[in-house]
Amino acid sequence: MFTNFDLGNALEKLLEKLSGWGEDIILKVPNFILAILVFILFWNLGKYFSKFLKNILLKKVGQESVKSIISRTTFVLIVIIGFFVALGILDLDKILTSVLAGAGVIGLAIGLALQGTLNNTFSGVILSFLPNIQIGDWIETNNHEGRVVDINLRSVTILEADNNFVLIPNSKIIEAPFKNYSHTERSRVNITCGVGYESDLEFVKKITTDAILKIFPQNSNEEIEFFYTSFGDSSIDYVVRFWANAKDRKDILTVESNGILAIKKAYNENGINIPFPIRTLDFGKNKFRSETISILNKKEIEE
């Protein structure tokens, strides 16, 4: 059983302890406020310096993704420096040492838990410095096609033709093939068609290539290629290949549409037929005819 003396002694020690904590808190308040101000200062410094780096120092860098990744990395580094400076102002050297000592163990655990995320992060860094894919390019990859609007440390964001955004993990872009329509100014476009069996094939070839050449001039190292491909059910089929300015899917569709209009107009002017499949519908006439013939033969036999 506690005596009054023990309770009084314990209460006195508790009051002394609380008083000591209070004095420490009062003494630490200026350092605490200063640490907060320093961290805010480094945060704003990181924001402004990253913008300055992106808009001024990296102005001549053509790849927007490279400028973006460098500015973000700079911001993170400055904020981390500010965090450690704030800990030093609070005289938390022991905590700082413990944080640095445990960083390796924590980093290993995080690395094992976030293998996929880290893979995407490193892939994002690689993509940011690759000249083969940049913001604004029209690409086709992983069964998706659209314009690249963002490359970050996690994913590549593309805007598809239906105005929907698709986020593709960076590792998928690195590991899978992708087609970049915007990497070259000129693209080869194919148009397939067919003409009637009665057509003069040499004449058809000349009319078709002239029609394409009239609206799509070819450069010195380019040419229009015309090949007959097969004897179809109702036509002799061909493919014509030519070069045109096309850097995305819309450009290609526009070129194909204009090419088809030019070919159809030339065929109309020269009387060239583009046949279409013809089907004969049988509504039982053959069956009626066979039954009629059977009845007549039966009557002749009876007579």
C-alpha positions in Angstrom: 0.0 0.0 0.0 1.3 3.4 -1.0 1.8 6.0 1.7 1.1 9.7 1.4 4.8 10.2 1.3 5.3 7.9 -1.8 2.4 9.6 -3.6 3.7 13.0 -2.9 7.2 12.1 -4.0 5.9 10.5 -7.2 3.7 13.5 -7.9 6.6 15.8 -7.3 8.8 13.9 -9.8 6.0 13.9 -12.4 5.7 17.7 -12.0 9.4 18.1 -12.4 9.4 16.0 -15.5 6.5 17.9 -17.1 8.2 21.1 -16.1 11.4 20.0 -17.8 9.5 19.0 -20.9 7.7 22.3 -21.0 11.0 24.2 -20.7 12.4 22.0 -23.6 9.4 22.7 -25.7 9.6 26.4 -25.1 13.3 26.4 -25.9 12.7 24.3 -29.1 9.8 26.5 -30.4 12.1 29.0 -32.2 14.1 26.1 -33.8 10.8 24.3 -34.7 9.4 27.5 -36.4 12.8 28.0 -38.1 12.8 24.4 -39.4 9.3 24.8 -40.8 10.3 28.0 -42.5 13.5 26.5 -43.9 11.5 23.5 -45.3 8.9 25.8 -46.9 11.8 27.8 -48.4 13.4 24.8 -49.9 10.0 23.6 -51.2 9.4 26.9 -53.0 13.0 27.0 -54.1 12.6 23.6 -55.7 9.5 24.6 -57.5 10.9 27.8 -58.9 14.3 26.4 -59.8 12.7 23.4 -61.6 10.6 25.8 -63.7 13.7 28.0 -64.4 15.7 24.9 -65.4 12.9 23.6 -67.7 12.0 26.9 -69.3 15.4 28.7 -69.5 18.4 26.3 -69.2 16.8 23.4 -71.1 15.1 25.6 -73.7 17.3 24.2 -76.5 16.5 20.6 -75.6 14.0 19.4 -78.2 12.4 16.6 -76.2 9.7 17.8 -73.8 9.9 14.6 -71.8 13.6 15.1 -71.1 13.0 18.6 -69.7 10.1 17.3 -67.6 12.0 14.4 -66.0 15.0 16.6 -65.2 12.9 19.4 -63.7 10.9 16.9 -61.5 14.1 15.2 -60.3 15.6 18.6 -59.5 12.5 19.5 -57.4 12.7 16.2 -55.4 16.4 16.6 -54.7 16.0 20.1 -53.4 13.1 19.1 -51.2 15.1 16.2 -49.7 18.0 18.6 -48.9 15.6 21.0 -47.2 14.2 18.1 -45.1 17.6 17.1 -43.8 18.5 20.8 -43.1 15.3 21.1 -41.1 16.2 18.0 -39.1 19.6 19.5 -38.3 18.1 22.8 -37.1 15.9 20.7 -34.7 19.1 19.1 -33.3 17.8 15.7 -34.4 21.2 14.4 -35.4 20.6 11.0 -33.9 17.3 10.7 -35.7 19.0 11.8 -38.9 21.7 9.1 -38.4 19.0 6.5 -37.8 17.2 7.5 -40.9 20.3 7.2 -43.0 21.2 3.9 -41.4 17.8 2.5 -42.0 17.5 3.8 -45.5 19.3 0.8 -47.0 17.1 -1.7 -45.3 13.9 0.2 -46.0 15.0 0.7 -49.6 15.6 -3.0 -50.0 12.2 -3.8 -48.6 10.5 -1.2 -50.8 12.4 -2.4 -53.8 11.2 -6.0 -53.3 7.6 -4.8 -52.7 7.5 -2.4 -55.7 9.4 -4.3 -58.3 6.8 -3.4 -61.0 6.7 0.2 -60.0 10.5 0.6 -60.0 10.6 -1.2 -63.4 8.2 1.4 -64.7 10.2 4.2 -63.1 13.5 3.2 -64.7 11.7 2.5 -68.0 10.2 6.1 -67.8 13.7 7.5 -67.4 14.8 5.5 -70.5 11.8 6.6 -72.5 12.4 10.3 -71.5 15.8 10.2 -73.1 14.9 8.1 -76.2 14.6 10.2 -79.4 12.3 7.6 -80.9 9.3 8.6 -78.8 8.4 12.2 -77.8 5.4 14.1 -76.5 3.2 14.9 -79.5 4.1 11.8 -81.5 1.4 9.5 -82.9 2.3 5.9 -81.9 0.7 2.5 -82.0 1.6 0.0 -79.3 0.0 -2.6 -77.1 -3.2 -2.7 -79.2 -3.6 1.1 -78.7 -3.0 4.0 -81.0 -3.0 7.7 -80.3 -1.0 10.9 -79.7 1.5 10.9 -76.8 0.5 13.7 -74.3 2.6 12.8 -71.3 5.7 10.7 -70.4 6.2 10.4 -66.6 8.0 8.0 -64.2 5.0 5.6 -64.2 3.3 5.5 -67.6 3.0 6.9 -71.1 -0.4 8.7 -71.7 -1.8 8.7 -75.2 -4.9 10.4 -76.5 -6.7 8.1 -78.9 -8.8 9.2 -81.9 -12.0 8.8 -79.9 -10.7 11.5 -77.5 -10.1 9.0 -74.6 -6.9 8.8 -72.6 -5.0 5.5 -72.3 -2.2 5.1 -69.7 0.3 2.4 -70.7 2.9 1.3 -68.1 6.4 2.3 -69.2 7.7 -1.2 -69.0 5.1 -2.3 -71.6 6.4 0.3 -74.0 10.0 -0.7 -73.5 9.3 -4.5 -73.8 6.8 -4.4 -76.7 7.3 -3.1 -80.2 5.7 0.2 -81.1 5.2 2.1 -84.3 5.8 5.8 -84.4 4.0 7.5 -87.3 5.5 10.9 -86.4 9.1 9.9 -86.6 9.2 10.4 -90.4 7.7 13.1 -92.5 6.7 10.8 -95.4 4.8 7.5 -95.2 4.0 4.9 -97.8 0.2 4.5 -98.3 -1.5 1.5 -99.9 -4.8 1.5 -101.8 -6.4 -1.7 -103.0 -9.1 -2.0 -105.7 -10.3 -4.1 -108.6 -11.3 -3.7 -112.2 -13.5 -5.8 -114.5 -12.1 -8.7 -116.5 -12.9 -6.9 -119.7 -10.5 -4.1 -118.8 -7.2 -3.3 -120.6 -4.9 -3.9 -117.7 -2.0 -1.8 -119.0 -4.3 1.1 -119.6 -5.7 0.7 -116.1 -2.2 0.7 -114.6 -1.4 3.9 -116.4 -4.6 5.7 -115.5 -4.3 4.8 -111.9 -0.6 5.8 -111.5 -1.3 9.1 -113.3 -4.2 9.9 -111.1 -2.2 9.3 -107.9 0.9 11.2 -109.2 -1.3 14.2 -110.1 -2.3 14.9 -106.4 0.7 13.2 -104.6 4.0 14.2 -106.3 6.9 11.8 -105.5 10.3 12.8 -104.4 13.5 11.9 -106.3 14.0 8.7 -104.3 10.3 7.7 -104.4 8.0 6.1 -106.9 4.5 4.8 -107.3 4.3 1.0 -107.3 1.4 -0.8 -109.0 0.9 -4.5 -108.7 -2.0 -6.8 -109.8 -2.5 -9.2 -106.9 -5.2 -11.8 -107.8 -8.0 -12.9 -109.9 -11.0 -12.1 -107.7 -14.5 -13.5 -107.9 -15.8 -10.5 -109.9 -12.6 -8.4 -110.6 -8.9 -8.4 -111.1 -7.5 -7.0 -107.9 -4.5 -4.7 -107.5 -2.7 -2.6 -104.9 -1.1 0.8 -105.6 1.6 2.1 -103.2 2.8 5.6 -103.1 4.5 8.2 -100.8 2.7 11.1 -99.1 3.1 13.5 -96.2 1.5 11.7 -93.2 2.6 11.8 -89.6 -0.5 10.4 -87.9 -3.6 8.2 -88.5 -5.7 11.1 -89.6 -3.2 12.1 -92.2 -3.1 8.6 -93.6 -6.9 8.4 -93.7 -7.0 11.7 -95.5 -4.4 10.5 -98.1 -6.3 7.3 -98.7 -9.6 9.1 -99.1 -8.2 11.6 -101.6 -6.5 8.8 -103.5 -9.7 6.9 -103.8 -11.6 10.0 -105.0 -8.9 10.6 -107.6 -8.9 7.0 -108.9 -12.7 6.9 -109.1 -12.8 10.2 -111.0 -10.2 9.0 -113.5 -12.1 5.7 -114.0 -15.3 7.5 -114.7 -13.7 9.7 -117.3 -12.1 6.8 -119.1 -15.0 4.2 -118.8 -13.1 1.8 -116.5 -15.5 -0.4 -114.6 -15.0 -1.2 -110.9 -17.3 -4.3 -110.5 -19.0 -5.4 -107.4 -20.0 -9.0 -106.4 -23.3 -10.2 -107.9 -25.5 -12.7 -106.2 -28.5 -14.6 -107.6 -31.3 -15.3 -105.2 -33.2 -18.6 -105.7 -36.8 -18.4 -104.4 -37.6 -22.0 -105.2 -37.9 -21.6 -109.0 -35.6 -24.5 -109.7 -37.5 -26.8 -107.4 -40.8 -25.7 -109.1 -39.4 -26.4 -112.6 -38.1 -29.8 -111.6 -41.4 -30.8 -110.2 -43.3 -29.6 -113.3 -40.9 -31.6 -115.6 -41.5 -34.8 -113.5 -45.3 -34.4 -113.8 -45.1 -34.0 -117.6 -42.8 -37.0 -118.0 -45.3 -39.1 -115.9 -48.2 -38.1 -118.1 -46.3 -39.0 -121.3 -45.5 -42.4 -119.9 -49.1 -43.1 -119.0 -50.3 -42.2 -122.5 
